[in-house]
Amino acid sequence: MKIYPLEKSKATKIDNHNSSGFYINRLTTMNSKISINFIHLEANGIIGNHKAPVNQILLIVDGEAIVSSNNHTPISISKNTAVFFEAGEMHETRTNNGLNAVIIESPDLKDDLFQYNQ
């Protein structure tokens, strides 16, 4: 067994796409082109508007986010909520009070499980 503390102090600060207050702890990568990351987004932080390089799931673990994509009206989401972004989709994530989330990225990622809940 290995235990990994997911502290912001051990995370990498990201400022691409005019992001601010954004820190990422890489959880794992696999040969099948998947990346799984735990993120910290500070109060009033932003993951700036950018194109999803591959299919992506944003899973809010704690806190609240305001997400928008392709110039649609921003939507507020909170913990225990997941958002699927398709490859090529422009999107942005903001928070007023901070959040922690898991981001899973892979060209093979599908949104078929989300359809089960609709």
C-alpha positions as CSV (number, residue, x, y, z in Angstrom):
1,M,0.0,0.0,0.0
2,K,1.2,3.5,-0.8
3,I,-0.5,6.6,0.5
4,Y,-0.2,9.9,-1.4
5,P,-1.1,13.2,0.2
6,L,-2.8,15.4,-2.3
7,E,-1.6,18.7,-0.8
8,K,-1.5,21.9,-2.8
9,S,2.0,22.4,-1.5
10,K,3.1,19.4,-3.5
11,A,1.2,20.3,-6.6
12,T,2.4,22.0,-9.8
13,K,1.1,25.5,-10.4
14,I,-0.5,26.0,-13.8
15,D,-1.0,29.4,-15.4
16,N,-1.6,28.4,-19.1
17,H,-4.7,30.0,-20.8
18,N,-4.6,32.9,-18.3
19,S,-5.4,30.5,-15.4
20,S,-4.9,31.6,-11.9
21,G,-4.9,29.9,-8.5
22,F,-4.8,26.5,-10.3
23,Y,-2.6,23.6,-9.0
24,I,-2.4,20.1,-10.2
25,N,-1.3,16.8,-8.6
26,R,-0.7,14.1,-11.3
27,L,-2.3,10.9,-10.0
28,T,-1.2,8.6,-12.8
29,T,-0.7,8.1,-16.5
30,M,-1.1,4.9,-18.5
31,N,0.2,3.5,-21.8
32,S,-3.4,3.9,-23.1
33,K,-3.1,7.6,-23.3
34,I,-5.0,8.5,-20.2
35,S,-4.1,11.1,-17.6
36,I,-5.8,11.3,-14.2
37,N,-5.1,14.4,-12.1
38,F,-6.3,15.9,-8.8
39,I,-6.6,19.7,-8.9
40,H,-6.8,22.5,-6.5
41,L,-8.5,25.7,-7.7
42,E,-8.2,28.6,-5.2
43,A,-10.9,31.0,-4.3
44,N,-11.6,33.3,-7.3
45,G,-9.4,30.9,-9.4
46,I,-9.9,30.2,-13.0
47,I,-8.9,27.5,-15.5
48,G,-8.9,29.8,-18.5
49,N,-10.9,29.3,-21.7
50,H,-9.1,26.6,-23.8
51,K,-9.8,23.8,-26.2
52,A,-10.0,20.3,-24.7
53,P,-7.1,18.5,-26.4
54,V,-9.0,15.1,-25.8
55,N,-12.2,14.0,-24.2
56,Q,-12.2,15.1,-20.6
57,I,-14.2,14.6,-17.4
58,L,-14.2,17.1,-14.6
59,L,-15.4,15.5,-11.3
60,I,-15.9,18.0,-8.5
61,V,-14.9,16.5,-5.1
62,D,-15.2,19.5,-2.9
63,G,-16.5,23.0,-3.4
64,E,-18.4,24.6,-6.3
65,A,-17.5,25.6,-9.9
66,I,-19.0,27.7,-12.6
67,V,-18.4,26.0,-16.0
68,S,-19.0,27.2,-19.5
69,S,-18.3,25.8,-22.9
70,N,-18.5,27.1,-26.5
71,N,-19.9,30.4,-25.3
72,H,-22.9,28.9,-23.6
73,T,-24.4,30.4,-20.5
74,P,-22.2,29.5,-17.4
75,I,-23.6,26.8,-15.2
76,S,-23.0,26.4,-11.4
77,I,-22.1,22.9,-10.3
78,S,-21.0,21.5,-6.9
79,K,-19.4,18.4,-5.4
80,N,-20.4,15.0,-6.6
81,T,-21.0,16.4,-10.0
82,A,-19.2,15.4,-13.2
83,V,-18.9,17.3,-16.5
84,F,-17.9,15.8,-19.8
85,F,-16.1,18.0,-22.3
86,E,-15.6,16.6,-25.9
87,A,-12.2,16.9,-27.6
88,G,-12.0,20.3,-29.3
89,E,-14.7,21.9,-27.1
90,M,-13.8,25.3,-25.8
91,H,-14.4,25.5,-22.0
92,E,-13.6,27.4,-18.8
93,T,-13.9,26.6,-15.1
94,R,-14.1,29.3,-12.4
95,T,-14.7,29.2,-8.7
96,N,-15.7,31.8,-6.1
97,N,-14.8,29.9,-3.0
98,G,-12.3,27.3,-4.2
99,L,-12.6,23.6,-5.2
100,N,-10.9,20.3,-5.5
101,A,-11.6,18.0,-8.4
102,V,-10.4,15.1,-10.4
103,I,-9.7,15.6,-14.1
104,I,-9.6,12.5,-16.4
105,E,-8.4,13.0,-20.0
106,S,-8.2,10.4,-22.8
107,P,-9.0,10.2,-26.4
108,D,-10.8,6.9,-25.6
109,L,-12.9,8.4,-22.8
110,K,-16.7,8.1,-23.5
111,D,-19.7,9.8,-22.0
112,D,-21.9,6.7,-22.2
113,L,-22.1,6.3,-18.4
114,F,-23.5,9.8,-18.1
115,Q,-26.4,8.9,-20.3
116,Y,-27.4,6.3,-17.7
117,N,-28.3,9.0,-15.3
118,Q,-30.4,11.1,-17.6
